[in-house]
Amino acid sequence: MKEKKQRTKLTREQIKNLQALEPDALPLAEGAKDLLDMLPEEDEFESPHYDKPVPGEGP
C-alpha cells in the first residue's frame, strides 16, 4: 500500500484570519511588487562612527 502525501490545505476563512493577523507574512501574489524592494537601499545596521577615547581626556 502506497502512502499518499498529506497536504494541508487552508480554508479561505483561515487565510483571511492569517491575513488579518499578519498581512506581510503571506507570500506575494504572482507579479506583485514587494514594497520593501521599492525603498532606497540604506544600511540600517551600520554602526555609528566610533572614535577611540584619548587617554587623559573624558570623565
C-alpha positions in Angstrom: 0.0 0.0 0.0 1.5 3.4 -1.0 1.2 6.2 1.4 -0.4 9.3 0.0 1.3 12.5 0.8 -0.9 14.5 3.0 -1.0 18.2 2.2 -2.5 20.8 4.5 -4.9 22.9 2.6 -6.0 26.1 4.3 -9.6 27.2 4.0 -10.4 30.6 2.7 -11.6 31.6 6.2 -8.2 30.5 7.7 -6.4 32.5 5.1 -8.4 35.6 5.9 -7.7 35.2 9.5 -4.0 34.9 8.8 -4.1 38.0 6.6 -5.8 39.9 9.4 -3.1 38.9 11.9 0.0 39.4 9.7 -0.7 40.5 6.2 3.0 40.7 5.3 3.7 37.1 6.4 1.9 35.6 3.4 3.6 35.1 0.1 3.1 37.8 -2.5 0.7 37.2 -5.4 2.3 36.5 -8.7 3.6 39.6 -10.3 3.1 41.7 -7.2 5.9 44.0 -6.2 7.4 43.8 -2.7 7.2 47.2 -1.2 10.4 46.6 0.7 12.2 46.4 -2.7 11.0 49.8 -3.6 12.7 51.5 -0.6 16.0 53.2 -1.2 18.9 51.0 -0.1 20.5 52.1 3.1 22.5 50.1 5.5 20.3 50.4 8.6 22.6 48.2 10.6 25.8 50.1 10.0 27.2 51.1 13.4 27.8 54.8 14.0 31.3 56.1 13.7 33.2 55.5 16.9 36.3 57.4 18.0 38.6 55.6 20.4 38.9 57.5 23.6 42.1 59.5 24.1 44.0 58.8 27.3 43.8 61.8 29.7 40.5 63.1 28.2 37.0 62.4 29.2 35.5 61.6 32.6 
